[in-house]
């Protein structure tokens, strides 16, 4: 007769470097979800995982256990094939706002439950909430109905989607165990598996504006998530992309939404456009909509040129009770009372536009949260005007601050200035992407 499982024994086994069984992982996650396992034991277990790591099999079992801790959405009765994308978080990352309506306009249904920003990383939900009236708390029934009717839905994460992950993440946040690849990978993938998408593109950010600051750790995280997807029967592509400078120019909420709308109108910053087309190519190919990258890009570029991508976002906003007038006229989006353009203090080549510092300067203005529950000012933000490698003349506009408080503006000005570093030597532009990993 087998011995009854106990949380303390599972903690000790992981502390001593043993591979946990599926039963042990399932017992622990079920107990955590129900509240049978106290926070101090869950924290001890997370620390053991942080130091000892997990095998690929353990990570998959942990991911599945967390996904099954709540509702598992089945989209097979809703659309033939649904795709999703996930970003590990960055500064100025408004890709979801562009690529999801773009892909949906190409005939591939996209259903996404997205999160809010924390720290220097902005959240898609916060950016969308710049739109007056928009409903980002859809029920599963509403989620599926809208996906079926218009092929695009973007909402906040349901409280019943992988609730074990929510409990574990809150503990990791206060126990120094955030930077654990098995725990990050299972956190991301549990929500993706529970959300019902059959194919997923992961945009894994690398750099000073990302959680993974070096290529080695970012590659390890990408490999872990791709492995989990493969073992769970999903098609997964992980793209490792640069986050050493903001993506696009705008950093904030309404300012980023305005830039995303520019991109959907077949304009916007060149790096944002290229990034979205690259991610979109992978999504179309995973869904079988295109066989080659060239075919996929032609479809995506056509959807931008003929306005159908913008129209798809308009459809989504209307379906979710948002004020569609801001889609037609972005000038109706929230605006800051104070707008100041800061000039370059010297001439030279830009050697650095530190993404993390720009993101934190935007948070200082009120565009983000220092902690969960903090209010957001949708109007404020920073527009950087140059990229690493650009030649900048003294007195030329360097960045523009949108603020609602003079003291916050002054603090953000100093921080954003310090984030720009000049040199007299030519500087090579930063790459957009580093590598691509696939599950099959």
VORO-75729 format. One record per residue (C-alpha): residue in one letter; x, y, z. Coordinates in steps of 0.02 Angstrom, whole numbers, padded with zeros to 5 digits, m for minus. Example, Ala and Ser with C-alpha at 12.3 -4.5 7.8 and 13.67 -1.06 7.14 Angstrom:
2
+--------+--------+--------+--------+
| residu |     px |     py |     pz |
+--------+--------+--------+--------+
|      A |  00615 | m00225 |  00390 |
|      S |  00684 | m00053 |  00357 |
+--------+--------+--------+--------+
END
This chain:
440
+--------+--------+--------+--------+
| residu |     px |     py |     pz |
+--------+--------+--------+--------+
|      X |  00000 |  00000 |  00000 |
|      X |  00072 |  00169 | m00052 |
|      X |  00110 |  00299 |  00079 |
|      X | m00002 |  00454 |  00086 |
|      X |  00075 |  00607 |  00004 |
|      X |  00129 |  00752 |  00116 |
|      X |  00181 |  00926 |  00063 |
|      X |  00336 |  00925 |  00174 |
|      X |  00400 |  00764 |  00094 |
|      X |  00379 |  00840 | m00080 |
|      X |  00474 |  00996 | m00025 |
|      X |  00615 |  00890 |  00045 |
|      X |  00627 |  00783 | m00112 |
|      X |  00643 |  00936 | m00222 |
|      X |  00763 |  01018 | m00099 |
|      X |  00874 |  00865 | m00114 |
|      X |  00871 |  00871 | m00304 |
|      X |  00752 |  00727 | m00344 |
|      X |  00633 |  00725 | m00492 |
|      X |  00454 |  00742 | m00431 |
|      X |  00323 |  00619 | m00493 |
|      X |  00163 |  00675 | m00583 |
|      X |  00064 |  00624 | m00427 |
|      X |  00175 |  00730 | m00314 |
|      X |  00160 |  00883 | m00427 |
|      X | m00027 |  00859 | m00447 |
|      X | m00050 |  00839 | m00259 |
|      X |  00049 |  00997 | m00222 |
|      X | m00038 |  01107 | m00351 |
|      X | m00211 |  01043 | m00303 |
|      X | m00173 |  01076 | m00120 |
|      X | m00110 |  01250 | m00158 |
|      X | m00266 |  01292 | m00259 |
|      X | m00385 |  01229 | m00125 |
|      X | m00291 |  01316 |  00014 |
|      X | m00242 |  01152 |  00098 |
|      X | m00057 |  01192 |  00077 |
|      X | m00008 |  01351 |  00172 |
|      X |  00090 |  01492 |  00094 |
|      X |  00248 |  01453 |  00191 |
|      X |  00257 |  01277 |  00119 |
|      X |  00220 |  01339 | m00056 |
|      X |  00357 |  01470 | m00037 |
|      X |  00480 |  01338 |  00024 |
|      X |  00438 |  01227 | m00124 |
|      X |  00460 |  01373 | m00246 |
|      X |  00631 |  01410 | m00171 |
|      X |  00680 |  01226 | m00188 |
|      X |  00630 |  01233 | m00372 |
|      X |  00726 |  01396 | m00393 |
|      X |  00888 |  01315 | m00334 |
|      X |  00864 |  01137 | m00397 |
|      X |  00773 |  01168 | m00561 |
|      X |  00657 |  01046 | m00648 |
|      X |  00670 |  00918 | m00787 |
|      X |  00572 |  00943 | m00948 |
|      X |  00447 |  00812 | m00889 |
|      X |  00424 |  00897 | m00721 |
|      X |  00395 |  01066 | m00805 |
|      X |  00263 |  00991 | m00919 |
|      X |  00174 |  00906 | m00773 |
|      X |  00180 |  01068 | m00672 |
|      X |  00110 |  01167 | m00819 |
|      X | m00032 |  01043 | m00848 |
|      X | m00074 |  01036 | m00663 |
|      X | m00085 |  01227 | m00654 |
|      X | m00187 |  01235 | m00815 |
|      X | m00309 |  01105 | m00745 |
|      X | m00324 |  01198 | m00580 |
|      X | m00463 |  01302 | m00659 |
|      X | m00565 |  01313 | m00817 |
|      X | m00494 |  01234 | m00975 |
|      X | m00569 |  01325 | m01124 |
|      X | m00606 |  01213 | m01273 |
|      X | m00616 |  01310 | m01436 |
|      X | m00637 |  01159 | m01550 |
|      X | m00825 |  01188 | m01557 |
|      X | m00800 |  01373 | m01592 |
|      X | m00673 |  01393 | m01732 |
|      X | m00576 |  01268 | m01840 |
|      X | m00407 |  01328 | m01776 |
|      X | m00362 |  01466 | m01654 |
|      X | m00192 |  01547 | m01628 |
|      X | m00122 |  01657 | m01491 |
|      X |  00037 |  01752 | m01455 |
|      X |  00122 |  01794 | m01292 |
|      X |  00258 |  01919 | m01251 |
|      X |  00367 |  01900 | m01098 |
|      X |  00351 |  02088 | m01076 |
|      X |  00443 |  02240 | m01137 |
|      X |  00446 |  02429 | m01151 |
|      X |  00342 |  02502 | m01291 |
|      X |  00280 |  02327 | m01337 |
|      X |  00114 |  02361 | m01420 |
|      X |  00133 |  02214 | m01541 |
|      X | m00025 |  02124 | m01484 |
|      X | m00130 |  02277 | m01528 |
|      X | m00064 |  02268 | m01707 |
|      X | m00029 |  02086 | m01746 |
|      X | m00189 |  02008 | m01679 |
|      X | m00311 |  02109 | m01786 |
|      X | m00188 |  02093 | m01930 |
|      X | m00185 |  01903 | m01920 |
|      X | m00374 |  01895 | m01893 |
|      X | m00398 |  02001 | m02050 |
|      X | m00303 |  01865 | m02144 |
|      X | m00435 |  01737 | m02092 |
|      X | m00351 |  01658 | m01941 |
|      X | m00454 |  01671 | m01779 |
|      X | m00360 |  01748 | m01633 |
|      X | m00423 |  01732 | m01454 |
|      X | m00316 |  01807 | m01316 |
|      X | m00331 |  01835 | m01131 |
|      X | m00202 |  01965 | m01084 |
|      X | m00129 |  02036 | m00925 |
|      X | m00091 |  02203 | m00846 |
|      X |  00079 |  02283 | m00831 |
|      X |  00187 |  02279 | m00675 |
|      X |  00350 |  02370 | m00649 |
|      X |  00432 |  02439 | m00807 |
|      X |  00335 |  02322 | m00923 |
|      X |  00170 |  02387 | m00994 |
|      X |  00014 |  02279 | m01006 |
|      X | m00098 |  02259 | m01159 |
|      X | m00256 |  02272 | m01053 |
|      X | m00199 |  02440 | m00983 |
|      X | m00168 |  02506 | m01158 |
|      X | m00339 |  02450 | m01220 |
|      X | m00422 |  02530 | m01069 |
|      X | m00373 |  02697 | m01146 |
|      X | m00528 |  02667 | m01254 |
|      X | m00683 |  02733 | m01162 |
|      X | m00813 |  02603 | m01120 |
|      X | m00718 |  02449 | m01180 |
|      X | m00763 |  02288 | m01091 |
|      X | m00610 |  02184 | m01049 |
|      X | m00695 |  02067 | m00926 |
|      X | m00780 |  01946 | m01044 |
|      X | m00854 |  01782 | m00985 |
|      X | m00800 |  01620 | m01069 |
|      X | m00966 |  01616 | m01161 |
|      X | m00941 |  01795 | m01224 |
|      X | m00760 |  01755 | m01270 |
|      X | m00810 |  01605 | m01376 |
|      X | m00960 |  01691 | m01457 |
|      X | m00857 |  01841 | m01511 |
|      X | m00716 |  01731 | m01575 |
|      X | m00841 |  01636 | m01681 |
|      X | m00929 |  01791 | m01745 |
|      X | m00784 |  01907 | m01789 |
|      X | m00629 |  01800 | m01768 |
|      X | m00546 |  01915 | m01641 |
|      X | m00561 |  01937 | m01454 |
|      X | m00444 |  02018 | m01329 |
|      X | m00493 |  02022 | m01147 |
|      X | m00420 |  02021 | m00973 |
|      X | m00370 |  01857 | m00895 |
|      X | m00513 |  01763 | m00812 |
|      X | m00492 |  01735 | m00625 |
|      X | m00531 |  01552 | m00655 |
|      X | m00396 |  01530 | m00787 |
|      X | m00252 |  01435 | m00704 |
|      X | m00291 |  01500 | m00528 |
|      X | m00146 |  01399 | m00457 |
|      X | m00030 |  01508 | m00559 |
|      X | m00104 |  01665 | m00484 |
|      X | m00074 |  01601 | m00308 |
|      X |  00102 |  01541 | m00345 |
|      X |  00149 |  01701 | m00438 |
|      X |  00095 |  01809 | m00291 |
|      X |  00209 |  01708 | m00178 |
|      X |  00354 |  01712 | m00301 |
|      X |  00338 |  01900 | m00312 |
|      X |  00375 |  01921 | m00126 |
|      X |  00496 |  01776 | m00097 |
|      X |  00632 |  01812 | m00224 |
|      X |  00587 |  01666 | m00339 |
|      X |  00524 |  01761 | m00491 |
|      X |  00683 |  01725 | m00592 |
|      X |  00660 |  01537 | m00604 |
|      X |  00649 |  01469 | m00781 |
|      X |  00538 |  01318 | m00735 |
|      X |  00419 |  01431 | m00638 |
|      X |  00414 |  01566 | m00773 |
|      X |  00390 |  01438 | m00913 |
|      X |  00251 |  01344 | m00823 |
|      X |  00166 |  01509 | m00775 |
|      X |  00159 |  01570 | m00955 |
|      X |  00115 |  01404 | m01034 |
|      X | m00018 |  01353 | m00906 |
|      X | m00121 |  01506 | m00956 |
|      X | m00091 |  01474 | m01141 |
|      X | m00146 |  01292 | m01128 |
|      X | m00299 |  01338 | m01023 |
|      X | m00344 |  01474 | m01150 |
|      X | m00378 |  01347 | m01287 |
|      X | m00263 |  01401 | m01429 |
|      X | m00194 |  01260 | m01536 |
|      X | m00042 |  01359 | m01592 |
|      X |  00058 |  01489 | m01497 |
|      X |  00195 |  01610 | m01544 |
|      X |  00303 |  01664 | m01397 |
|      X |  00392 |  01830 | m01409 |
|      X |  00535 |  01809 | m01285 |
|      X |  00617 |  01976 | m01250 |
|      X |  00805 |  01994 | m01220 |
|      X |  00893 |  02144 | m01145 |
|      X |  00893 |  02276 | m01009 |
|      X |  00707 |  02308 | m01036 |
|      X |  00661 |  02125 | m01015 |
|      X |  00653 |  01999 | m00873 |
|      X |  00786 |  01897 | m00964 |
|      X |  00931 |  02017 | m00988 |
|      X |  01051 |  01901 | m01081 |
|      X |  01030 |  01787 | m01231 |
|      X |  01082 |  01630 | m01137 |
|      X |  00945 |  01642 | m01005 |
|      X |  00815 |  01698 | m01133 |
|      X |  00859 |  01548 | m01243 |
|      X |  00841 |  01430 | m01095 |
|      X |  00668 |  01503 | m01057 |
|      X |  00615 |  01490 | m01239 |
|      X |  00676 |  01309 | m01249 |
|      X |  00580 |  01266 | m01090 |
|      X |  00417 |  01339 | m01155 |
|      X |  00435 |  01259 | m01327 |
|      X |  00469 |  01091 | m01243 |
|      X |  00313 |  01108 | m01136 |
|      X |  00210 |  01152 | m01289 |
|      X |  00277 |  01002 | m01385 |
|      X |  00240 |  00881 | m01243 |
|      X |  00065 |  00957 | m01222 |
|      X |  00026 |  00932 | m01407 |
|      X |  00030 |  01115 | m01459 |
|      X |  00120 |  01196 | m01605 |
|      X |  00238 |  01324 | m01531 |
|      X |  00364 |  01446 | m01604 |
|      X |  00474 |  01553 | m01491 |
|      X |  00552 |  01710 | m01564 |
|      X |  00693 |  01792 | m01465 |
|      X |  00684 |  01979 | m01493 |
|      X |  00784 |  02129 | m01434 |
|      X |  00727 |  02236 | m01287 |
|      X |  00879 |  02345 | m01256 |
|      X |  00783 |  02496 | m01321 |
|      X |  00595 |  02532 | m01330 |
|      X |  00499 |  02448 | m01471 |
|      X |  00431 |  02585 | m01584 |
|      X |  00440 |  02760 | m01510 |
|      X |  00292 |  02774 | m01391 |
|      X |  00296 |  02713 | m01210 |
|      X |  00135 |  02731 | m01110 |
|      X | m00046 |  02682 | m01137 |
|      X | m00144 |  02800 | m01250 |
|      X |  00018 |  02852 | m01336 |
|      X |  00056 |  02670 | m01376 |
|      X | m00121 |  02637 | m01436 |
|      X | m00105 |  02788 | m01551 |
|      X |  00057 |  02717 | m01622 |
|      X | m00024 |  02546 | m01646 |
|      X | m00165 |  02629 | m01743 |
|      X | m00034 |  02715 | m01852 |
|      X |  00041 |  02543 | m01888 |
|      X | m00130 |  02471 | m01932 |
|      X | m00150 |  02617 | m02053 |
|      X |  00003 |  02549 | m02143 |
|      X |  00122 |  02673 | m02060 |
|      X |  00205 |  02687 | m01891 |
|      X |  00386 |  02655 | m01841 |
|      X |  00485 |  02540 | m01955 |
|      X |  00545 |  02426 | m01814 |
|      X |  00367 |  02401 | m01747 |
|      X |  00301 |  02363 | m01921 |
|      X |  00438 |  02236 | m01956 |
|      X |  00417 |  02155 | m01786 |
|      X |  00229 |  02134 | m01811 |
|      X |  00250 |  02064 | m01987 |
|      X |  00378 |  01938 | m01925 |
|      X |  00267 |  01877 | m01782 |
|      X |  00118 |  01875 | m01900 |
|      X |  00211 |  01766 | m02024 |
|      X |  00238 |  01632 | m01893 |
|      X |  00055 |  01638 | m01838 |
|      X | m00010 |  01619 | m02017 |
|      X |  00109 |  01476 | m02053 |
|      X |  00065 |  01384 | m01892 |
|      X | m00119 |  01398 | m01938 |
|      X | m00087 |  01332 | m02113 |
|      X | m00145 |  01494 | m02192 |
|      X |  00021 |  01512 | m02284 |
|      X |  00156 |  01386 | m02328 |
|      X |  00303 |  01505 | m02335 |
|      X |  00357 |  01665 | m02250 |
|      X |  00345 |  01754 | m02418 |
|      X |  00164 |  01702 | m02442 |
|      X |  00121 |  01750 | m02263 |
|      X |  00202 |  01921 | m02278 |
|      X |  00106 |  01957 | m02439 |
|      X | m00059 |  01920 | m02351 |
|      X | m00012 |  02028 | m02201 |
|      X |  00047 |  02175 | m02305 |
|      X | m00113 |  02168 | m02408 |
|      X | m00219 |  02173 | m02249 |
|      X | m00126 |  02330 | m02194 |
|      X | m00137 |  02412 | m02364 |
|      X | m00324 |  02382 | m02392 |
|      X | m00376 |  02436 | m02216 |
|      X | m00449 |  02267 | m02166 |
|      X | m00330 |  02248 | m02017 |
|      X | m00387 |  02416 | m01946 |
|      X | m00568 |  02370 | m01980 |
|      X | m00545 |  02208 | m01884 |
|      X | m00487 |  02303 | m01730 |
|      X | m00635 |  02421 | m01752 |
|      X | m00751 |  02270 | m01755 |
|      X | m00674 |  02203 | m01596 |
|      X | m00688 |  02369 | m01504 |
|      X | m00870 |  02387 | m01556 |
|      X | m00909 |  02208 | m01503 |
|      X | m00832 |  02244 | m01332 |
|      X | m00933 |  02405 | m01308 |
|      X | m00785 |  02522 | m01336 |
|      X | m00800 |  02695 | m01413 |
|      X | m00752 |  02662 | m01595 |
|      X | m00733 |  02848 | m01628 |
|      X | m00556 |  02838 | m01557 |
|      X | m00511 |  02708 | m01689 |
|      X | m00569 |  02826 | m01825 |
|      X | m00494 |  02979 | m01741 |
|      X | m00350 |  02939 | m01619 |
|      X | m00346 |  03123 | m01567 |
|      X | m00497 |  03081 | m01458 |
|      X | m00390 |  02968 | m01348 |
|      X | m00340 |  03035 | m01176 |
|      X | m00215 |  03178 | m01185 |
|      X | m00094 |  03245 | m01055 |
|      X | m00104 |  03426 | m00997 |
|      X |  00085 |  03451 | m01006 |
|      X |  00186 |  03407 | m01161 |
|      X |  00372 |  03448 | m01166 |
|      X |  00499 |  03405 | m01300 |
|      X |  00677 |  03387 | m01235 |
|      X |  00821 |  03428 | m01352 |
|      X |  00981 |  03328 | m01372 |
|      X |  01114 |  03401 | m01256 |
|      X |  01254 |  03361 | m01377 |
|      X |  01288 |  03294 | m01552 |
|      X |  01343 |  03115 | m01581 |
|      X |  01286 |  02938 | m01614 |
|      X |  01162 |  02858 | m01495 |
|      X |  01251 |  02715 | m01409 |
|      X |  01107 |  02674 | m01292 |
|      X |  00923 |  02710 | m01263 |
|      X |  00903 |  02608 | m01104 |
|      X |  00732 |  02525 | m01115 |
|      X |  00715 |  02488 | m00930 |
|      X |  00752 |  02669 | m00881 |
|      X |  00631 |  02737 | m01011 |
|      X |  00499 |  02616 | m00947 |
|      X |  00529 |  02668 | m00767 |
|      X |  00521 |  02852 | m00815 |
|      X |  00349 |  02817 | m00891 |
|      X |  00298 |  02728 | m00730 |
|      X |  00356 |  02881 | m00632 |
|      X |  00237 |  02986 | m00737 |
|      X |  00093 |  02870 | m00690 |
|      X |  00087 |  02760 | m00846 |
|      X |  00123 |  02601 | m00748 |
|      X |  00114 |  02523 | m00575 |
|      X |  00244 |  02509 | m00440 |
|      X |  00131 |  02377 | m00361 |
|      X | m00030 |  02286 | m00406 |
|      X | m00184 |  02392 | m00382 |
|      X | m00100 |  02559 | m00415 |
|      X | m00204 |  02676 | m00526 |
|      X | m00151 |  02710 | m00706 |
|      X | m00146 |  02877 | m00796 |
|      X | m00187 |  02829 | m00975 |
|      X | m00134 |  02996 | m01050 |
|      X |  00046 |  03006 | m00992 |
|      X |  00201 |  02932 | m01071 |
|      X |  00361 |  02963 | m01167 |
|      X |  00395 |  02970 | m01353 |
|      X |  00578 |  02935 | m01394 |
|      X |  00627 |  03006 | m01563 |
|      X |  00784 |  02905 | m01604 |
|      X |  00856 |  02729 | m01607 |
|      X |  01025 |  02661 | m01559 |
|      X |  01145 |  02699 | m01702 |
|      X |  01058 |  02860 | m01755 |
|      X |  01163 |  03016 | m01783 |
|      X |  01086 |  03155 | m01677 |
|      X |  01126 |  03341 | m01684 |
|      X |  01133 |  03450 | m01528 |
|      X |  00967 |  03541 | m01506 |
|      X |  00871 |  03412 | m01609 |
|      X |  00716 |  03338 | m01523 |
|      X |  00772 |  03188 | m01420 |
|      X |  00611 |  03138 | m01332 |
|      X |  00441 |  03209 | m01287 |
|      X |  00359 |  03190 | m01117 |
|      X |  00170 |  03186 | m01093 |
|      X |  00130 |  03223 | m00910 |
|      X | m00007 |  03282 | m00795 |
|      X |  00106 |  03336 | m00652 |
|      X |  00251 |  03460 | m00663 |
|      X |  00358 |  03374 | m00530 |
|      X |  00335 |  03204 | m00611 |
|      X |  00380 |  03279 | m00779 |
|      X |  00542 |  03350 | m00710 |
|      X |  00590 |  03183 | m00632 |
|      X |  00549 |  03088 | m00792 |
|      X |  00650 |  03214 | m00894 |
|      X |  00807 |  03179 | m00793 |
|      X |  00783 |  02992 | m00798 |
|      X |  00749 |  02987 | m00985 |
|      X |  00899 |  03100 | m01020 |
|      X |  01012 |  02983 | m00921 |
|      X |  00942 |  02836 | m01022 |
|      X |  01014 |  02911 | m01183 |
|      X |  01202 |  02886 | m01202 |
|      X |  01303 |  02969 | m01342 |
|      X |  01469 |  02928 | m01423 |
|      X |  01575 |  03005 | m01559 |
|      X |  01599 |  02835 | m01642 |
|      X |  01478 |  02755 | m01765 |
|      X |  01364 |  02629 | m01679 |
|      X |  01287 |  02476 | m01760 |
|      X |  01096 |  02472 | m01748 |
|      X |  01025 |  02341 | m01632 |
|      X |  00952 |  02183 | m01711 |
|      X |  00764 |  02156 | m01702 |
|      X |  00779 |  01968 | m01678 |
|      X |  00910 |  01845 | m01620 |
|      X |  00842 |  01670 | m01655 |
|      X |  00686 |  01564 | m01680 |
|      X |  00645 |  01399 | m01593 |
|      X |  00508 |  01280 | m01649 |
|      X |  00415 |  01136 | m01566 |
|      X |  00413 |  01032 | m01726 |
+--------+--------+--------+--------+
END
